[in-house]
């Protein structure tokens, strides 16, 4: 791996859509043989791959392996990979989980799906071995791995303005008569996804106005659309995870336990080494 070449591409503003030059891509291409079986390590002292940093005189006794994990994780949060984007709460610095990133619903190339599968395999490796990978996902992502039912609070944890809009719409319906309500809104059956794209939430939704009697249906469809906006990408992540650890067993754990096994604990406990 040439980190100088990686930085050159990044300085040019390039995006590694085809996993060719980024640290993430180089590692992916190295370990994807045999459905990522090299990642089935069982402790954090093991290495899933050997890596040589070109021009840096490094021999991989463990340091370059750990560096490559840090580098590819940092790339996930940058614009050089097409997989993750800041949540709306992150972008607006408002609401819960402001440091989190979510899946880009517009990343739908075949090469993107293969990269999501590798991301899932990395998560499986971290879960299985204790090799920490600091993936800053909001609960709405972890809950889709554990199979938890999603609620409005989960959307609130990634896009509080979307939830406030739903709540405001319902409150206005209860406050105003039909004529006043419909004079005061100009909505169609569309919603905005995490990446800012506006999409219809039902067939012909872009041409269907939201009327007084449609409010509950509209709000339900918004939630369904937002909860499912990254379903295909999540399924690929699960597929990669399954190659390392059985996804079906994740239902025995809470989403928070899964997050902790992948990311490590939120707080590091310290104990005194002597009394007094």
ROFI-855431 format. One record per atom (N, C-alpha, C): z, x, y. Coordinates in pm, whole numbers, padded with zeros to 5 digits, always signed. Example, Ala and Ser with C-alpha at 12.3 -4.5 7.8 and 13.67 -1.06 7.14 Angstrom:
+00780+01319-00569/+00780+01230-00450/+00780+01320-00330/+00708+01285-00225/+00714+01367-00106/+00787+01290+00003/
% end
This chain:
+00000+00085-00119/+00000+00000+00000/+00000+00088+00124/-00092+00059+00215/-00094+00131+00343/-00037+00039+00452/+00086+00070+00492/+00146-00013+00596/+00076+00009+00730/+00015+00126+00748/-00061+00151+00870/-00183+00059+00876/-00249+00038+00761/-00365-00051+00757/-00322-00196+00778/-00211-00234+00718/-00159-00369+00739/-00134-00394+00887/-00070-00298+00952/-00039-00313+01094/-00166-00317+01178/-00267-00240+01138/-00396-00241+01209/-00457-00381+01205/-00457-00443+01088/-00512-00579+01077/-00430-00677+01161/-00299-00660+01158/-00214-00751+01235/-00235-00734+01385/-00252-00610+01428/-00276-00584+01571/-00406-00647+01617/-00501-00661+01525/-00629-00725+01557/-00621-00877+01552/-00503-00929+01516/-00485-01073+01510/-00546-01138+01388/-00569-01062+01282/-00634-01115+01163/-00534-01191+01075/-00586-01286+00999/-00507-01365+00905/-00560-01338+00765/-00470-01305+00674/-00511-01270+00537/-00523-01396+00452/-00631-01472+00474/-00652-01596+00400/-00680-01572+00252/-00730-01454+00218/-00775-01428+00080/-00690-01323+00010/-00566-01304+00056/-00468-01211-00004/-00530-01075-00039/-00594-01013+00062/-00663-00886+00038/-00590-00764+00094/-00528-00776+00211/-00476-00656+00277/-00329-00661+00316/-00271-00779+00326/-00129-00788+00363/-00041-00736+00250/+00084-00704+00283/+00179-00666+00177/+00190-00777+00075/+00200-00900+00122/+00206-01017+00033/+00086-01018-00061/-00032-00998-00005/-00154-01002-00086/-00165-00889-00185/-00131-00767-00142/-00139-00650-00230/-00044-00667-00348/+00079-00710-00321/+00175-00730-00430/+00128-00843-00521/+00080-00951-00462/+00030-01064-00541/-00080-01020-00636/-00176-00943-00586/-00287-00899-00670/-00241-00804-00780/-00130-00736-00756/-00077-00641-00854/-00008-00712-00970/+00062-00822-00941/+00150-00882-01043/+00100-01015-01098/-00015-01066-01051/-00055-01199-01094/-00113-01204-01235/-00135-01085-01296/-00182-01085-01434/-00077-01150-01524/-00122-01212-01632/-00031-01275-01729/+00064-01375-01663/+00011-01446-01562/+00088-01554-01497/+00223-01505-01446/+00221-01387-01381/+00338-01331-01311/+00455-01297-01404/+00424-01262-01527/+00533-01231-01621/+00613-01107-01578/+00553-01019-01499/+00626-00901-01452/+00745-00940-01364/+00741-01061-01309/+00849-01105-01220/+00969-01162-01296/+00961-01164-01428/+01070-01224-01507/+01183-01122-01531/+01223-01056-01424/+01334-00961-01435/+01466-01039-01436/+01570-00978-01489/+01695-01052-01509/+01812-01001-01426/+01792-00895-01348/+01901-00850-01260/+01842-00783-01137/+01922-00775-01033/+01872-00727-00904/+01850-00577-00900/+01890-00506-01005/+01866-00361-01010/+01730-00328-01073/+01664-00429-01128/+01533-00408-01189/+01423-00423-01084/+01309-00362-01113/+01194-00372-01023/+01084-00452-01093/+01028-00549-01021/+00920-00629-01077/+00785-00561-01061/+00776-00467-00970/+00653-00389-00950/+00689-00253-00892/+00601-00158-00916/+00612-00026-00854/+00515-00019-00738/+00557+00042-00631/+00470+00048-00514/+00477+00186-00451/+00361+00233-00407/+00353+00361-00337/+00307+00335-00195/+00384+00380-00099/+00348+00365+00042/+00259+00482+00081/+00130+00455+00100/+00034+00561+00129/+00067+00629+00261/+00064+00763+00259/+00088+00840+00379/+00234+00852+00415/+00324+00801+00329/+00467+00805+00359/+00544+00891+00259/+00475+00944+00159/+00540+01033+00062/+00653+00968-00013/+00640+00837-00043/+00750+00766-00109/+00726+00755-00259/+00830+00781-00336/+00829+00754-00479/+00921+00635-00502/+00874+00537-00579/+00949+00413-00589/+01065+00423-00687/+01178+00467-00634/+01302+00467-00712/+01382+00340-00682/+01320+00248-00611/+01385+00123-00575/+01374+00091-00428/+01375+00195-00344/+01366+00172-00200/+01235+00108-00157/+01118+00162-00197/+00991+00099-00159/+00976-00043-00213/+01030-00069-00332/+01027-00206-00388/+01101-00301-00295/+01222-00264-00256/+01300-00351-00166/+01234-00361-00029/+01175-00251+00018/+01103-00255+00146/+00985-00353+00139/+00915-00351+00027/+00798-00440+00015/+00841-00586+00017/+00957-00618-00041/+01008-00755-00035/+01040-00793+00110/+01105-00703+00182/+01136-00730+00324/+01008-00747+00404/+00908-00661+00376/+00783-00667+00451/+00707-00796+00426/+00696-00836+00299/+00620-00958+00270/+00692-01082+00320/+00826-01077+00320/+00902-01190+00375/+00879-01202+00525/+00880-01089+00594/+00854-01090+00738/+00713-01140+00767/+00617-01104+00682/+00479-01150+00700/+00469-01302+00689/+00549-01361+00601/+00545-01506+00584/+00576-01578+00715/+00662-01518+00798/+00701-01580+00924/+00607-01543+01039/+00513-01454+01012/+00421-01410+01116/+00290-01488+01105/+00198-01457+01194/+00069-01526+01193/-00033-01457+01103/+00007-01350+01034/-00090-01279+00950/-00107-01346+00814/-00020-01440+00779/-00035-01519+00658/-00046-01667+00696/-00125-01744+00622/-00150-01884+00660/-00056-01984+00595/+00056-01940+00540/+00136-02027+00454/+00244-02105+00526/+00318-02040+00616/+00432-02104+00681/+00413-02111+00831/+00475-02211+00891/+00474-02228+01036/+00615-02266+01081/+00651-02239+01205/+00782-02284+01254/+00792-02435+01248/+00909-02486+01213/+00929-02631+01220/+00920-02676+01365/+00904-02806+01385/+00902-02859+01521/+01035-02832+01591/+01146-02838+01517/+01276-02806+01578/+01282-02661+01619/+01221-02574+01541/+01213-02431+01575/+01128-02412+01701/+01011-02474+01704/+00921-02460+01819/+00986-02511+01948/+01057-02622+01936/+01116-02686+02055/+01257-02640+02085/+01312-02554+01996/+01450-02508+02009/+01545-02626+02032/+01531-02724+01943/+01606-02848+01958/+01637-02903+01820/+01757-02957+01802/+01791-03019+01675/+01848-02920+01574/+01849-02963+01448/+01908-02884+01341/+01811-02777+01290/+01868-02674+01227/+01791-02572+01154/+01679-02512+01241/+01715-02467+01359/+01614-02420+01455/+01550-02288+01416/+01606-02218+01317/+01547-02091+01276/+01453-02107+01156/+01427-02231+01116/+01356-02253+00990/+01204-02262+01007/+01138-02237+00893/+00992-02246+00882/+00959-02345+00771/+00843-02407+00784/+00800-02502+00683/+00658-02471+00640/+00609-02545+00544/+00474-02523+00490/+00371-02579+00586/+00261-02507+00601/+00152-02553+00687/+00066-02652+00609/+00066-02780+00645/-00011-02879+00568/-00162-02859+00575/-00209-02778+00671/-00353-02755+00682/-00402-02639+00595/-00311-02569+00527/-00350-02456+00442/-00387-02509+00304/-00514-02543+00290/-00559-02613+00169/-00676-02544+00100/-00707-02419+00138/-00810-02346+00063/-00758-02315-00077/-00850-02290-00169/-00809-02252-00304/-00726-02124-00301/-00765-02030-00213/-00690-01904-00202/-00549-01930-00150/-00534-02028-00062/-00402-02063-00012/-00313-02116-00125/-00370-02203-00209/-00292-02258-00319/-00247-02148-00415/-00331-02048-00438/-00291-01936-00523/-00177-01858-00459/-00180-01847-00327/-00073-01777-00256/+00057-01856-00261/+00048-01988-00252/+00170-02069-00266/+00227-02055-00407/+00139-02044-00505/+00188-02024-00642/+00264-01891-00652/+00210-01787-00591/+00280-01659-00592/+00414-01668-00519/+00416-01742-00407/+00542-01763-00336/+00644-01829-00428/+00600-01928-00505/+00689-01992-00600/+00739-01897-00707/+00650-01808-00753/+00691-01709-00854/+00794-01612-00795/+00776-01573-00670/+00876-01489-00604/+01011-01560-00595/+01008-01687-00564/+01132-01764-00556/+01198-01773-00694/+01115-01790-00798/+01168-01791-00933/+01231-01658-00971/+01167-01548-00929/+01222-01415-00954/+01357-01399-00886/+01365-01442-00760/+01492-01432-00687/+01599-01516-00754/+01564-01638-00794/+01659-01728-00858/+01709-01669-00990/+01618-01611-01067/+01652-01561-01200/+01729-01430-01196/+01694-01342-01100/+01747-01206-01104/+01854-01176-01000/+01862-01258-00895/+01955-01226-00787/+01896-01133-00683/+01765-01105-00693/+01696-01027-00591/+01672-01117-00470/+01751-01101-00368/+01752-01196-00256/+01622-01190-00177/+01566-01308-00149/+01450-01323-00061/+01488-01425+00046/+01491-01383+00169/+01545-01466+00277/+01440-01565+00327/+01421-01673+00251/+01325-01777+00287/+01396-01886+00368/+01360-01894+00494/+01429-01983+00588/+01363-02121+00587/+01381-02193+00477/+01329-02328+00466/+01436-02429+00508/+01395-02541+00568/+01491-02649+00594/+01521-02723+00464/+01625-02805+00462/+01661-02877+00339/+01547-02959+00280/+01457-03011+00362/+01349-03097+00311/+01261-03024+00210/+01252-02891+00220/+01174-02813+00123/+01255-02788-00003/+01378-02742+00012/+01462-02716-00106/+01484-02843-00187/+01498-02957-00122/+01523-03082-00194/+01404-03124-00278/+01285-03085-00238/+01168-03117-00319/+01162-03030-00445/+01230-02917-00444/+01242-02836-00565/+01347-02894-00659/+01457-02945-00602/+01566-02997-00685/+01538-03139-00731/+01439-03205-00670/+01408-03342-00707/+01493-03445-00636/+01564-03404-00532/+01646-03498-00455/+01559-03600-00381/+01612-03719-00360/+01544-03819-00279/+01553-03779-00132/+01441-03783-00063/+01440-03746+00078/+01480-03865+00165/+01549-03835+00274/+01595-03938+00367/+01552-03901+00509/+01578-03992+00602/+01542-03966+00740/+01614-03843+00795/+01735-03817+00746/+01808-03698+00791/+01732-03570+00754/+01657-03572+00644/+01581-03454+00605/+01465-03430+00703/+01401-03537+00747/+01299-03522+00851/+01363-03477+00981/+01482-03528+01009/+01555-03489+01131/+01582-03339+01130/+01602-03281+01012/+01630-03139+01002/+01511-03050+01027/+01393-03111+01037/+01273-03031+01066/+01200-03079+01192/+01215-03210+01225/+01144-03267+01341/+01227-03380+01400/+01326-03344+01481/+01418-03444+01535/+01347-03541+01630/+01244-03494+01700/+01174-03583+01793/+01103-03695+01718/+01051-03666+01599/+00985-03770+01519/+01085-03878+01480/+01205-03836+01443/+01309-03933+01405/+01354-04013+01526/+01369-03947+01640/+01408-04019+01761/+01303-04123+01800/+01176-04092+01778/+01069-04187+01809/+01078-04310+01719/+01107-04288+01591/+01123-04400+01497/+01241-04486+01538/+01353-04422+01567/+01474-04496+01605/+01453-04573+01735/+01385-04511+01831/+01360-04577+01960/+01270-04699+01942/+01171-04686+01854/+01081-04799+01829/+01157-04917+01770/+01244-04889+01674/+01323-04997+01613/+01420-05060+01713/+01482-04976+01797/+01575-05028+01897/+01503-05117+01998/+01385-05074+02040/+01309-05154+02137/+01267-05288+02079/+01237-05291+01950/+01201-05418+01887/+01319-05515+01890/+01439-05460+01869/+01558-05546+01868/+01600-05590+02008/+01557-05515+02111/+01599-05544+02248/+01506-05641+02320/+01376-05631+02289/+01277-05704+02371/+01205-05810+02289/+01165-05918+02355/+01081-06018+02287/+00943-05960+02258/+00871-06026+02171/+00744-05974+02122/+00648-05936+02234/+00629-06024+02332/+00530-05998+02437/+00566-05874+02518/+00692-05863+02556/+00736-05745+02632/+00723-05618+02550/+00761-05627+02423/+00753-05511+02334/+00610-05461+02325/+00516-05551+02299/+00377-05509+02278/+00311-05462+02408/+00359-05510+02522/+00307-05460+02649/+00355-05317+02676/+00469-05281+02617/+00529-05151+02649/+00493-05038+02554/+00417-05067+02449/+00382-04959+02355/+00231-04948+02340/+00187-04830+02308/+00045-04804+02283/+00038-04711+02162/+00064-04767+02045/+00067-04689+01921/-00037-04740+01823/-00091-04649+01746/-00174-04685+01631/-00104-04635+01505/-00155-04673+01390/-00097-04631+01262/-00136-04487+01230/-00084-04398+01313/-00105-04254+01296/+00029-04184+01316/+00035-04059+01273/+00154-03978+01300/+00113-03833+01313/+00201-03754+01368/+00175-03611+01387/+00248-03532+01279/+00175-03443+01212/+00232-03362+01105/+00303-03239+01163/+00361-03160+01075/+00437-03042+01118/+00351-02942+01195/+00221-02938+01166/+00134-02842+01234/+00071-02900+01361/+00109-03022+01397/+00058-03084+01519/-00063-03171+01500/-00122-03173+01379/-00238-03258+01353/-00196-03405+01351/-00279-03490+01411/-00256-03634+01407/-00342-03693+01296/-00278-03770+01206/-00349-03824+01090/-00317-03973+01076/-00409-04051+01018/-00380-04193+00990/-00278-04202+00877/-00193-04304+00884/-00091-04322+00780/-00127-04437+00686/-00243-04498+00711/-00298-04598+00620/-00449-04601+00644/-00521-04667+00560/-00667-04672+00576/-00703-04739+00709/-00785-04668+00788/-00822-04720+00918/-00710-04719+01020/-00606-04639+00994/-00488-04639+01079/-00514-04600+01223/-00615-04514+01245/-00643-04470+01381/-00694-04583+01470/-00742-04693+01408/-00794-04807+01485/-00704-04930+01476/-00590-04914+01410/-00500-05029+01392/-00380-05016+01485/-00366-05105+01583/-00250-05097+01674/-00122-05142+01604/-00010-05085+01648/+00121-05125+01595/+00168-05247+01673/+00182-05359+01605/+00230-05483+01667/+00378-05503+01636/+00435-05602+01702/+00579-05631+01690/+00622-05645+01543/+00542-05721+01468/+00580-05750+01329/+00548-05633+01235/+00484-05528+01288/+00444-05414+01204/+00544-05299+01206/+00648-05310+01287/+00734-05194+01314/+00794-05135+01186/+00850-05219+01100/+00913-05168+00978/+00810-05100+00888/+00695-05163+00873/+00589-05104+00790/+00544-04971+00849/+00525-04969+00980/+00481-04846+01046/+00583-04734+01023/+00710-04761+01044/+00813-04657+01029/+00820-04608+00884/+00809-04700+00789/+00811-04660+00647/+00692-04571+00614/+00576-04605+00667/+00456-04526+00639/+00462-04388+00706/+00523-04382+00825/+00543-04251+00889/+00629-04162+00800/+00739-04216+00750/+00828-04137+00665/+00757-04094+00536/+00685-04186+00473/+00612-04151+00351/+00512-04039+00376/+00442-04048+00488/+00341-03946+00520/+00405-03812+00548/+00513-03812+00626/+00579-03686+00659/+00644-03623+00536/+00705-03706+00450/+00767-03653+00329/+00662-03593+00234/+00542-03648+00236/+00439-03602+00143/+00334-03511+00203/+00354-03465+00328/+00248-03392+00396/+00213-03259+00329/+00307-03204+00252/+00283-03074+00186/+00297-03085+00034/+00272-03203-00020/+00296-03223-00163/+00213-03128-00250/+00087-03107-00213/+00002-03020-00295/+00052-02876-00292/+00095-02830-00176/+00148-02695-00165/+00280-02681-00242/+00367-02782-00230/+00494-02781-00303/+00468-02776-00454/+00370-02852-00500/+00338-02851-00643/+00294-02713-00689/+00222-02641-00605/+00182-02504-00640/+00302-02410-00642/+00393-02427-00547/+00516-02347-00547/+00594-02373-00676/+00604-02500-00716/+00672-02534-00841/+00603-02470-00961/+00471-02469-00958/+00395-02409-01068/+00427-02260-01082/+00434-02191-00968/+00470-02050-00972/+00613-02029-01016/+00704-02112-00967/+00845-02103-01006/+00858-02123-01157/+00784-02220-01210/+00788-02253-01353/+00748-02135-01439/+00662-02048-01387/+00620-01929-01464/+00735-01832-01486/+00838-01843-01402/+00952-01750-01410/+01077-01819-01462/+01098-01944-01423/+01218-02017-01461/+01183-02165-01471/+01234-02235-01574/+01198-02377-01591/+01241-02465-01473/+01142-02524-01406/+01171-02607-01290/+01255-02729-01328/+01235-02779-01450/+01309-02897-01494/+01460-02878-01492/+01504-02753-01506/+01648-02727-01505/+01708-02727-01365/+01622-02722-01262/+01672-02719-01125/+01742-02850-01089/+01705-02958-01159/+01769-03086-01133/+01917-03088-01166/+01963-02987-01241/+02105-02976-01273/+02186-02918-01158/+02115-02863-01059/+02181-02798-00946/+02155-02878-00818/+02240-02860-00721/+02215-02917-00589/+02110-02832-00518/+02047-02891-00417/+01948-02813-00341/+02012-02692-00277/+02139-02707-00236/+02209-02596-00170/+02233-02482-00267/+02263-02514-00392/+02282-02410-00493/+02152-02335-00520/+02040-02406-00520/+01910-02341-00539/+01881-02248-00422/+01904-02298-00301/+01883-02215-00183/+01967-02088-00189/+02093-02101-00227/+02183-01985-00233/+02138-01886-00338/+02088-01935-00452/+02042-01844-00557/+01919-01765-00511/+01837-01823-00425/+01716-01754-00378/+01745-01668-00256/+01818-01723-00159/+01839-01656-00031/+01964-01570-00025/+02058-01598-00116/+02189-01536-00104/+02281-01628-00026/+02413-01601-00029/+02510-01687+00039/+02494-01681+00191/+02529-01792+00256/+02525-01797+00403/+02626-01702+00464/+02740-01690+00399/+02847-01604+00451/+02886-01503+00343/+02909-01381+00384/+02954-01277+00292/+03106-01268+00301/+03171-01289+00187/+03316-01287+00186/+03367-01145+00179/+03465-01112+00261/+03526-00979+00258/+03672-00992+00217/+03720-00891+00148/+03861-00890+00108/+03919-00756+00148/+04046-00752+00185/+04109-00624+00221/+04117-00532+00099/+04099-00402+00121/+04106-00308+00010/+04247-00256-00012/+04335-00292+00080/+04474-00256+00059/+04561-00356+00135/+04685-00362+00101/+04778-00454+00167/+04838-00389+00290/+04865-00472+00392/+04937-00421+00507/+04853-00345+00595/
% end
